[in-house]
Amino acid sequence: MAENLFCPGQKVIRNTESWYATFRGVPKMNSKVKSMLQRYIKGGKPENVFLFFYETCQYSSDYSAYLMRQFEQGEI
């Protein structure tokens, strides 16, 4: 199937085992939540960002890990 099945704003991550994960982009967050998550990253606690998305927001573990990486890289 050569069709483009992805919507605008979705992110595709290719793993080393050749599987693809498609995410719907970054959720909307207010400035207070963003600053809290950025403080976790600057404080050396990226696992708190993962736990926020995974437990509080109840996203999947793959999506939570993706969002954590985006915060670590400064993309969000």
Secondary structure as the mmCIF struct_conf table of DSSP 4:
data_model
#
loop_
_struct_conf.conf_type_id
_struct_conf.id
_struct_conf.beg_label_comp_id
_struct_conf.beg_label_asym_id
_struct_conf.beg_label_seq_id
_struct_conf.end_label_comp_id
_struct_conf.end_label_asym_id
_struct_conf.end_label_seq_id
BEND BEND1 GLU A 3 GLU A 3
HELX_LH_PP_P HELX_LH_PP_P1 PHE A 6 CYS A 7
TURN_TY1_P TURN_TY1_P1 PRO A 8 GLY A 9
STRN STRN1 LYS A 11 ARG A 14
TURN_TY1_P TURN_TY1_P2 THR A 16 GLU A 17
BEND BEND2 SER A 18 SER A 18
STRN STRN2 TYR A 20 PHE A 23
HELX_LH_PP_P HELX_LH_PP_P2 VAL A 26 LYS A 28
HELX_RH_AL_P HELX_RH_AL_P1 SER A 31 LYS A 42
TURN_TY1_P TURN_TY1_P3 GLY A 43 GLY A 44
HELX_RH_AL_P HELX_RH_AL_P2 PRO A 46 LEU A 51
HELX_RH_PI_P HELX_RH_PI_P1 PHE A 52 THR A 56
BEND BEND3 CYS A 57 CYS A 57
HELX_RH_AL_P HELX_RH_AL_P3 SER A 61 GLN A 73
TURN_TY1_P TURN_TY1_P4 GLY A 74 GLY A 74
#
